[in-house]
Amino acid sequence: MHKGTRHTGKVPEALRASREQSDQLKLLQKKLAKAIEEENFEQAAQLRDEIKHITPRGTGLGVS
């Protein structure tokens, strides 16, 4: 009867957009960490700028 514990129905638009942005931010932060680890600083700078662009001001979620 129940297929799992993850909700698969409709999600309010604001919540969906927030979740997508959060997922994108996490992915960019992982890519940034990998670029820094590999000493690819040009790519790291581009990722940092992209993170700053999508992060809302005052949330503290971005990169400083």
DRENNU-697095 format. One line per 4 residues: number of its first residue (from 1); their letters; for each residue x, y, z of C-alpha. Coordinates in nm, 4 decimals. Example, Ala and Ser with C-alpha at 12.3 -4.5 7.8 and 13.67 -1.06 7.14 Angstrom:
! DRENNU-697095
1> AS> 1.2300,-0.4500,0.7800 ~ 1.3670,-0.1060,0.7140
This chain:
! DRENNU-697095
1> MHKG> 0.0000,0.0000,0.0000 ~ 0.2741,0.2487,0.0928 ~ 0.5724,0.2598,-0.1380 ~ 0.8131,0.4544,0.0796
5> TRHT> 0.8690,0.7354,0.3208 ~ 0.9348,1.0131,0.0683 ~ 0.6435,1.2362,-0.0294 ~ 0.5775,1.2217,-0.4039
9> GKVP> 0.2611,1.4328,-0.4271 ~ 0.2205,1.8002,-0.5021 ~ 0.4499,2.0432,-0.3230 ~ 0.3801,2.4149,-0.2769
13> EALR> 0.5667,2.6192,-0.5390 ~ 0.7651,2.8233,-0.2834 ~ 0.8843,2.5100,-0.1044 ~ 0.9805,2.3414,-0.4315
17> ASRE> 1.1796,2.6439,-0.5465 ~ 1.3511,2.6688,-0.2086 ~ 1.4421,2.3003,-0.2148 ~ 1.5796,2.3253,-0.5702
21> QSDQ> 1.7942,2.6243,-0.4733 ~ 1.9198,2.4416,-0.1643 ~ 2.0085,2.1337,-0.3710 ~ 2.1892,2.3482,-0.6296
25> LKLL> 2.3805,2.5294,-0.3546 ~ 2.4935,2.1999,-0.1986 ~ 2.6113,2.0726,-0.5379 ~ 2.8073,2.3920,-0.6070
29> QKKL> 2.9677,2.3799,-0.2616 ~ 3.0815,2.0204,-0.3236 ~ 3.2259,2.1208,-0.6609 ~ 3.3989,2.4176,-0.4949
33> AKAI> 3.5577,2.1972,-0.2300 ~ 3.6806,1.9563,-0.4982 ~ 3.8225,2.2398,-0.7112 ~ 4.0094,2.3791,-0.4095
37> EEEN> 4.1404,2.0339,-0.3181 ~ 4.2685,1.9904,-0.6749 ~ 4.4140,2.3441,-0.6629 ~ 4.2017,2.4487,-0.9596
41> FEQA> 4.1636,2.8039,-0.8338 ~ 4.0170,2.9515,-1.1527 ~ 3.7258,2.7076,-1.1406 ~ 3.6970,2.7624,-0.7640
45> AQLR> 3.6623,3.1373,-0.8174 ~ 3.3894,3.0858,-1.0779 ~ 3.2013,2.8504,-0.8460 ~ 3.2396,3.0957,-0.5556
49> DEIK> 3.0904,3.3728,-0.7675 ~ 2.8017,3.1486,-0.8767 ~ 2.7320,3.0556,-0.5139 ~ 2.7288,3.4236,-0.4166
53> HITP> 2.4893,3.4949,-0.7029 ~ 2.2282,3.2350,-0.5990 ~ 2.2596,3.2751,-0.2207 ~ 2.0086,3.5150,-0.0666
57> RGTG> 2.1687,3.8018,0.1243 ~ 2.1893,3.7673,0.5003 ~ 2.1375,3.3896,0.5208 ~ 2.4978,3.2981,0.5983
61> LGVS> 2.4753,3.0036,0.3571 ~ 2.7223,3.1341,0.1020 ~ 3.0979,3.1466,0.0868 ~ 3.2842,3.4383,0.2383
